[in-house]
Amino acid sequence: MRQMNLVSLPHTLLGAAVALIGGCAATPAVEQSATKAPAELYAGQPATVHATEFPVTSVAEGVQRGDAAWQQGNLDLALYLYLQALQFDANDAAPLRKIGAIHESRGNTPLARKAFEMALERGGEHAGTLERLGLIYLQEERVQEASALLTRAIKLDPRRWRAHNGLGVLADGRREYAAAQSHYDAALSIEPKAGIAYNNRGYSKYLAGDLAGAEQDFYGAIRLGAGDQALLNLGRVQAKSRRYSAAFKTLLDAFDTAHAYNEVGEVAMLNGDHHIAKAYFENATNASPAYFEKAYKNLASANEALLSPRGGS
């Protein structure tokens, strides 16, 4: 069973156009240097779109106006104003944290990472930034760096549930399931409505062999809106328990008929129930309106297993 969507953040690795900022005549120009915020942190519409904006005259004004633009949903203008604010104090970490959060919300992970890294360089220990950057590193499989940042975040602020959730994922990766579940327990004690933590704890229990506990947590994740991944995990656990009909019914809520049959068949194969797997794969190929390559390959594997000396049930 593959674990997906492990971190409760709106991240997808998307590219972003890079645009230089050219402010109004009275506004300091963005410079590329070790002490200035790099212009590529903007990555919004051409700066000429904001040519009618009054010049920013201080960090405080830039942040205030940037916050107002953000609240109004004008994210490009907010980025523009935060970067203008940094021209008055390039070592102020607050605008960088806000820039990182906007890029994070847009799924622009590379620029979010860069902004958060710069914020930590300038602002020292900040629990929110440590958590956000640690979770980005976790997505990028930079395991040691992620662990260090998330641990520091919790040390500064023990109520960072997303950091606990991330540390649980890392512990699962080390097969330290008790430690992982302890982190998920902590996350859920802080945020009882964190469906992703229920899903991850259920997956951890599955890995540890606790199928009943895993199923209970997946039901909890589904109730909290964790989505198709929790449904997929629940269906697979039910199939692992050889409750194939129940698994198929669950998977129909997340997949079309052909894919639901195929998912159940794959788990039946892992269980060694090759006759059952064959039946599900045949149903998958019959139900698919087009050529379902994966199901046909699985059906061939099931037939091969049945013809082998240890063909199974």
C-alpha positions in Angstrom: 0.0 0.0 0.0 1.4 3.2 -1.0 1.2 6.3 1.3 0.3 9.5 -0.5 -0.7 13.1 0.4 1.1 12.7 3.7 1.6 16.3 4.6 -1.4 18.6 5.1 -0.2 21.5 3.0 -1.4 22.9 -0.3 1.8 22.0 -2.1 2.2 20.9 -5.7 5.5 21.4 -7.6 4.6 23.9 -10.2 6.8 26.1 -12.3 6.5 29.9 -12.2 7.4 32.6 -14.6 10.2 34.9 -13.3 9.7 38.6 -13.5 11.9 41.5 -12.4 10.3 44.2 -10.3 10.7 47.8 -11.5 9.1 50.1 -9.0 7.8 53.6 -9.4 10.4 56.3 -9.8 10.5 57.1 -6.0 10.7 53.4 -5.1 14.0 51.8 -4.5 14.9 49.3 -7.3 15.2 45.6 -6.5 18.9 44.7 -6.5 20.5 41.3 -6.7 23.0 41.0 -3.8 23.6 39.1 -0.7 21.7 41.6 1.4 18.7 42.3 -1.0 15.7 40.1 -1.6 16.2 38.7 -5.1 13.9 39.9 -7.7 12.9 36.4 -8.8 11.0 36.0 -5.5 8.2 38.0 -7.2 7.2 35.7 -10.1 4.0 37.5 -10.7 2.6 39.7 -13.5 5.0 42.2 -15.0 5.8 45.0 -12.5 4.3 47.5 -15.0 0.9 46.3 -13.9 1.5 48.0 -10.6 2.9 51.2 -12.1 0.0 53.3 -10.6 0.7 52.2 -7.0 2.0 54.9 -4.7 5.6 54.3 -3.7 6.3 52.4 -0.5 8.1 54.6 2.0 8.9 52.1 4.8 8.9 48.4 5.8 5.8 48.9 7.9 3.9 50.6 5.1 4.9 47.9 2.6 3.8 45.1 4.9 0.5 46.9 5.8 -0.4 47.5 2.2 0.8 44.0 1.2 -1.4 42.5 3.9 -4.4 44.5 2.6 -3.8 43.3 -1.0 -3.5 39.7 0.2 -6.8 39.9 2.1 -8.4 41.2 -1.1 -7.0 38.3 -3.1 -4.5 40.3 -5.1 -1.5 38.1 -4.5 0.7 39.6 -7.2 0.3 43.0 -5.7 1.0 41.7 -2.2 4.2 40.1 -3.4 5.2 43.3 -5.1 4.6 45.4 -2.0 6.4 43.0 0.3 9.5 43.1 -1.9 9.3 46.8 -2.0 9.2 46.9 1.8 12.4 44.8 1.9 14.3 47.5 0.0 14.2 49.5 3.2 15.5 46.7 5.4 16.7 43.6 3.6 17.2 41.8 6.9 13.6 42.0 8.0 12.3 38.4 8.0 8.6 39.2 8.2 8.0 40.2 4.6 10.0 37.1 3.5 7.8 34.8 5.6 4.7 36.4 3.9 6.3 36.0 0.5 7.0 32.3 1.2 3.5 31.7 2.4 2.0 33.2 -0.8 4.2 31.1 -3.0 3.3 28.0 -0.8 -0.4 28.7 -1.3 0.1 28.9 -5.0 2.0 25.6 -5.1 5.2 27.3 -6.1 7.4 25.2 -3.9 10.9 26.4 -5.2 10.2 30.0 -4.5 8.5 29.3 -1.2 11.5 27.3 -0.1 13.9 30.1 -1.1 11.8 32.7 0.7 11.6 30.6 3.9 15.3 29.9 3.8 16.1 33.6 3.5 13.6 34.3 6.4 15.4 31.9 8.7 18.8 33.4 7.7 17.6 36.8 8.7 15.1 36.1 11.4 16.6 33.3 13.4 14.4 30.8 15.1 10.7 31.2 14.1 8.4 28.2 14.7 6.1 28.8 11.7 9.0 29.2 9.3 10.8 26.1 10.6 7.6 24.1 10.2 6.8 25.3 6.7 10.4 24.8 5.4 10.7 21.5 7.2 7.6 20.2 5.4 8.9 21.4 2.1 12.1 19.5 2.8 10.0 16.4 3.7 8.3 16.6 0.3 11.7 16.8 -1.4 12.9 13.8 0.6 15.6 15.8 2.4 15.0 13.6 5.4 17.7 14.8 7.8 17.1 18.5 7.2 13.3 18.0 7.5 13.7 16.2 10.8 16.0 18.9 12.2 13.7 21.8 11.3 10.5 20.1 12.4 12.0 19.1 15.7 13.2 22.7 16.3 9.7 24.0 15.4 8.1 21.8 18.1 10.7 22.8 20.6 9.8 26.4 20.1 6.0 25.8 19.8 4.8 22.4 21.0 1.4 23.0 19.4 2.6 22.8 15.8 0.5 19.8 14.7 1.7 19.8 11.2 5.3 19.4 12.4 4.2 16.4 14.5 2.5 15.0 11.5 5.6 15.4 9.4 7.8 13.8 12.1 5.4 10.9 12.1 5.9 10.4 8.4 9.6 10.4 8.9 9.4 7.9 11.7 7.3 5.6 9.5 10.0 5.8 6.9 12.4 4.5 9.5 9.9 1.7 10.5 9.6 3.3 14.0 5.9 2.8 14.1 5.3 3.4 17.8 7.2 6.7 17.5 5.3 7.7 14.4 1.9 7.0 16.0 3.0 9.0 19.0 3.5 12.0 16.8 0.2 11.5 15.1 -1.5 11.2 18.5 0.1 14.5 19.4 -1.1 16.1 16.2 -4.6 14.9 16.7 -4.6 16.1 20.4 -3.8 19.6 19.1 -6.0 19.5 16.0 -8.7 16.8 16.3 -10.1 17.6 12.9 -6.8 16.9 11.1 -8.0 14.2 8.7 -4.6 13.8 7.2 -3.2 12.8 10.6 -5.9 10.2 10.9 -5.0 8.9 7.5 -1.3 8.8 8.3 -1.8 7.2 11.7 -4.0 4.5 10.0 -1.3 3.9 7.4 1.3 3.6 10.2 -1.0 1.0 12.0 -1.3 -0.9 8.7 2.5 -1.0 8.4 2.7 -2.3 12.0 0.2 -5.0 11.3 -2.8 -3.5 13.2 -5.4 -3.8 10.4 -8.4 -3.2 12.7 -6.8 0.0 14.1 -5.9 1.1 10.6 -9.4 0.7 9.4 -10.8 2.7 12.3 -8.5 5.6 11.6 -9.3 5.5 7.8 -13.0 5.8 8.7 -12.0 8.8 10.9 -10.1 10.4 8.0 -13.0 9.9 5.7 -15.4 11.6 8.1 -13.1 14.5 8.3 -12.9 14.9 4.5 -9.4 13.4 3.9 -10.6 12.5 0.4 -9.9 9.6 -2.0 -6.6 8.7 -0.5 -8.3 7.6 2.8 -10.9 5.7 0.8 -8.2 4.0 -1.2 -6.4 3.0 2.0 -9.6 1.8 3.6 -10.4 -0.3 0.6 -7.0 -1.8 0.6 -7.1 -2.7 4.3 -10.5 -4.4 3.8 -9.1 -6.3 0.9 -6.0 -7.3 3.0 -8.4 -8.7 5.5 -10.0 -10.7 2.7 -13.3 -8.8 2.8 -13.2 -8.3 -0.9 -16.8 -7.3 -1.5 -16.6 -4.6 1.2 -13.3 -3.4 -0.3 -14.8 -3.2 -3.8 -17.8 -1.2 -2.5 -15.5 1.2 -0.6 -13.3 1.7 -3.7 -16.3 2.5 -5.9 -16.5 5.8 -3.9 -13.1 6.8 -5.2 -12.7 5.1 -8.5 -14.6 4.0 -11.6 -15.7 0.4 -11.7 -12.8 -1.0 -13.7 -10.2 0.6 -11.4 -12.0 -0.5 -8.3 -12.0 -4.1 -9.5 -8.3 -3.8 -10.4 -7.3 -2.5 -6.9 -9.1 -5.3 -5.2 -7.5 -7.8 -7.5 -4.0 -6.5 -6.7 -4.5 -7.0 -3.0 -5.9 -10.4 -3.6 -2.7 -11.3 -5.5 -0.6 -10.1 -2.6 -2.8 -12.3 -0.3 -2.1 -15.3 -2.5 -5.7 -15.6 -3.5 -4.9 -16.0 -7.2 -8.3 -17.4 -8.3 -10.1 -14.4 -6.7 -7.5 -12.0 -8.1 -8.1 -13.5 -11.6 -11.9 -12.9 -11.3 -11.4 -9.3 -10.2 -9.0 -8.6 -13.1 -11.4 -10.2 -15.6 -14.1 -7.9 -14.3 -11.8 -4.9 -14.6 -11.0 -5.7 -18.2 -14.7 -6.2 -19.0 -15.8 -3.1 -17.2 -13.3 -0.8 -18.9 -14.7 1.1 -21.9 -11.2 1.2 -23.4 -8.1 -0.9 -23.2 -7.1 -1.1 -19.5 -3.4 -2.0 -19.9 -2.7 -2.4 -16.2 -5.6 -4.8 -15.6 -4.6 -6.9 -18.6 -1.1 -7.2 -17.3 -2.4 -8.1 -13.8 -4.7 -10.7 -15.4 -1.7 -12.2 -17.1 0.2 -12.3 -13.9 -2.7 -14.0 -12.1 -2.9 -16.7 -14.8 0.8 -17.2 -14.7 0.6 -17.6 -10.9 -2.2 -20.2 -11.2 -0.2 -22.2 -13.7 2.9 -22.3 -11.5 3.5 -25.3 -9.2 2.5 -23.3 -6.2 -0.5 -21.7 -7.9 -2.3 -20.7 -4.7 -6.0 -20.5 -4.0 
